[in-house]
Structures are given as structure tokens and as C-alpha cells.
Amino acid sequence: MTTIFGIPLMVLFGQLLLGLINGAFYALLSLGLAVIFGLLKVINFAHGAQYMLGAFAALLGLEYLGLDYWLALLVVPLVVGALGILIERVLLRRIQHIDHLYGLLLTFGLALIFEGTLVNLFGVSGSSYPVPEALAGGFNLGFMFLPTYRAWVLVAALAVCLFTWFMIERTRLGAYLRAGTENPRLMQAFGVNVPLLVTLTYGFGVALAAFAGVLAAPIYPVSPTMGSSLLIVVFAVVVIGGMGSILGAILTGLAMGLIEGLTKVFYPEAANTVIFLVMIMVLMLRPAGLFGKEA
Amino acid sequence: MAMSDTSTVTAARQRSARRRHGLLYLGLILLGLVAPFVAYPVFLMKILCFALFASAFNLLLGFAGLLSFGHAAFLATGAYITGFLLSTYPGLTPELGILAGTLGSVVLGLLFGLLAIRRQGIYFAMITLALAQMMFFLFIQSPFTGGEDGLHGVPRGELFGLFSLQSNLALYYFVFAVFVLGFALIQRTVHSPFGQVLKAIRENEPRAVSLGYDTDTYKLVAFVISAGLAGLAGATKTLVFQLASLGDAHWHMSGEVILMTLLGGVGTLLGPLVGSSLVIGLQHQLSQSPLGDWVSVILGSIFVLCVLSFRSGIIGELQKLVKRNFK
């Protein structure tokens, strides 16, 4: 069998693929965080919980309503996004004018509420969501086996990332959003309904998290705590990339996934911590982040 | 003439305020001394440890405006080092074990601080959280922490090799002394010229820089003091419960200490004391009731309510009330 540095090539590619898929989730989640942060200046601590809610909604929808995977992919982000809109209107709006650290604390409280409620209803052990039939099986690529569902996750996540990038950088709505990020009061003076824009932006960010949750349901165990530990890694990814650039967030997410995959092959003991170590190095060498603008 | 009049009045008012504070602290110390005869000492010791932890955290958030989301790392470092040393070297006296745990947290605080103060605001919170999560994984993997099981049966030993701390009452007075020392250090720091500069940084950092203060050094020193005291709290807690576990290092713990401070009153000296008593008391009550499983939902709801409509916390609101009605 072909080996590289004493590692079978199969293993290496297998881990790189797993890493890339993790990276796709990092990219989706850090993208949502960056979009929300841009306009609201709030770090959405409930992002992990909303991702978890997406996965749970898909699972429960299948179990009780017979909602199939493809419909879930469409409906769940809308439902959880609507919840996000409610949160923004009822809670976040009231603290918009004060120090943005309070937004972090408020969403942290929400994360505790969501997670705690689901732990009580469903326990901490994970359930599994069946891989949809159309995406079962896989290809033999010669040097490795590629499960179809994982290939689909990669394609879908990247497509949504690029769609978001296109929306923000190339459309009129995106231009409003970018202008609102720079100077919301001037936008308001020009007659743009900024409060509505803020609400929709938060809803969209939350919907992105829920979409990631549905995508994740067939490959990771669906449990109430699946979001929180992931979110902390995503925070590190956000610190590494900086939240100034959409493409930067996507690239950093994918790159961190790959680095994690490589570490699993060559030094598995550090697989959990390698992203934090990269964060430390970035902070020492380029504190503003790889794609960040200000310190 | 008028000027000197006002300055005498101010001085007199300051003197009377200081006297009132002195009386308040004296009363609290007396309360602390008689408390173990009224309530269960272990419960009181838990409150004291967390009150010290929250006061240390509050030094950073309340007086320097830095929100650390990773203070659990310092609590756990103090707890693990003390627990490991006391269980491994039976000859070691508890105060040396606690000292070592505290020093460990000071060193960790210095390292974290150097990294985290490179960014401000929300990034500072995310960086401290990520670093603390890294420590959590290191604690799981290190051989000396007992991994998922933690360290059990840590001996309480004899203070200075002379006084046995086996009885809860004896240990209570030791923990109380540790708390009073830690609290006094925070009180002195806050009211010192150093503390005044910290407040200036909190209010307006660019202004403080333009006045010639090296704000990074001030922030770093505050961070290290806060980390060290959090470690002291963790180390003392190990002695009380005779165990150190991963729960201390979990991000929930970092969130809990924020809640204690927020509920009691950010930037007030007594706030963390009140907040931690309430949160610990609430957890204690809930754990014995059918609502026990809902603790994190209830804590989360308190978080949301505090942020929405109770941002000054209990002590902060009381201070406002007093100011409005008695001046």
C-alpha cells in the first residue's frame, strides 16, 4: 500500500476529507457569525444552540411529521430563522443602544435556555438521523472511498457560502447591508429601513446556522450539546480569520478543518487543541486576524 | 473662602463615607465569624470560595471593563495543582499547596493576558473563551488531573503543620481568612491610584493612552491579579470538597461567574458577594426540588432578565436608590 511519511495514503485522504467537512461547518457557522456581527455588532452566542435546534427540528420533523430530508433542508432554516427574527425583535432590539457586550451575555443566556430545555426533553445522549436514500452509498475513487452524503455536504455548504458571498458583495440588498455596516444612521437618513434590515440580517444568520444543523444531522450524533463545543472552536476560527471579510471567513473555516484533519493523522493527541494553537500564533504574529482590518 | 468651604465639606463627607464603609465591613466580618454556628459550614465555605472567584472576575469586568469568558481555566488550574500536590506529597502543608495553585494561575494568567489584551471588546471575550477551552482539553488529557474522573480524596492536612483542618469548623475559619485577605487585596487595588487608572481605561481607553498611561501594562497586571485570585479560590475550594474535577474547567463555570457578578452588581465591591450567595443558594435549593434538572434553564433566564432590565445588579440598584433618596 502507498504510504506517505509512514501513513497509509487511504488514512491520510480519509482524514483530510473529514477535516474538509468539519471545515465546511466551521465556514458556514463563522459566516453566519460574521454577517450578524457586521450589522448588529453583537456576537451571537446562541449560534451553536441555533445550529443544534436546526438538527433537532429535522429529526423531530422526520419522526412526528414525516418531513423528509429535502423539505427539512428548506423548511427548518425558515422556521428557526423566524425564531431568530422573534429574538431580535423582542430581545436584542432593546439592548441595541448599550454596550455590545450585553448582546453577548443575552445570547449566552438564550443558549443556556435552549440547551437546558432540550437536555431535559431528550437527554444528553445523541440520536442518529438516517442518511437520505438518494445520497446513500458512495464512490470508490481508487485511493479512497467517498460516501455520497459527505460529498453532498461539502458541495451544499460551499454553494450556500458562495451564494451568501454573492448576495452580500454583488446585489443591491448586499450593498445596503455593507453600507449599513459602515454607517447605519446615514443609511436611515437616505430612507433605508435599517431596523428591518437588522432584523432580517439576524434572521438570515440564524437560518444559516439551522441549515448547517440540518446538513450535520445525518453525520454527527444529534444531541442538545452538539452546538456549544463546536461554537467555541468557531469563535477561535473567527479570531483567526477576523470578521472583516466574507471570503476570509469561508477560507479560514475550510483551512482550519484541513489542519485539524492533518493533525488527527500525524499527532492525534493535539487534534482537539490545534485550532486554539493556531489562534495563539495568529494573535502573536498578526493580532488583527488573517483577513481582519482593524486591531 | 467659598472654595475652602466646599473642600472641607467634601473632605468631611468622604470621612463619613469611609467610616460608614468601615462599619459595614466590620459588620460583615462579625457576620462571617458567627455564620458557621447558624448555617452548615461546608455550604458557607462554598459561597466564600465562589464569592472570591466572582470578586476576582469583577476586578476585571467591573473595574477595567474587560469581559473574560475564560475564568474557569484559572479556577481549575488552582484547583488541580493544589489537589495534585497535596495528594502526591503527604508532607506538604495545605497553605503551601494553595500557594502553589495560586502561583500556577498567576503564570497562566500572565500567558493568557499577554495574548488576550492584543484585542478588545468582543474579541477579548472570544479569545479568553477559546484559550480556556484549550485548557479544558489539556486537563482531560494530562495524566496529573485524573482525566474524566478528577482528583478525589485530597487530604486537608494541617495548617502550617500545626492545626488540623479536618473539622469543618476549623476549615471554615481558614477559608474565611483566605476570603478576607483576597477581598482586602481587591478592595485596596480598586481604591489605589492603579485602580483609578483602570477605571479610566474602562471609561475611555484612547483618552487614558493620550494622557500617557501604558494601558496594556495596566490591563495585564489587572488580568494577572484577577487570575491569581481566581486560582486562590479554586485551590481553597479543592481543600473544602477534597476534590478537583473537570466541572471547574467547563465553559459553564465561566458563564456562572459572569452571572454571579452581573446579578450582584458589576463594578460594585459587594455585588459579587451577594450574587454568588444567591446563585449558590438557588442551585442548592433547586437541586433538592423537582426543578433540579432545570437549573441551567433557570440560570439562563436570569441572565436574560438581568441584561434586559437589571443591568446594575442588586447592589447597583440599591446604591442608586440610596443616592436618590438620601442626598
Interface residues (C-beta under 8 A of the other chain):
Chain A: F37 K41 I43 L91 R94 I95 I98 H100 L101 Y102 L104 L105 L106 F108 G109 L110 A111 L112 I113 E115 G116 T117 V119 N120 S228 S229 I232 V233 F235 A236 V238 V239 E269 N272 T273 F276 L277 M279 I280 L283 M284 P287 A295
Chain B: L67 L115 R118 R119 Q120 G121 I122 Y123 A125 M126 I127 L129 A130 L131 Q133 M134 F137 L138 Q141 W251 G255 I258 L262 D293 W294 V295 S296 V297 L299 G300 S301 I302 F303 V304 C306 V307 L308 R311
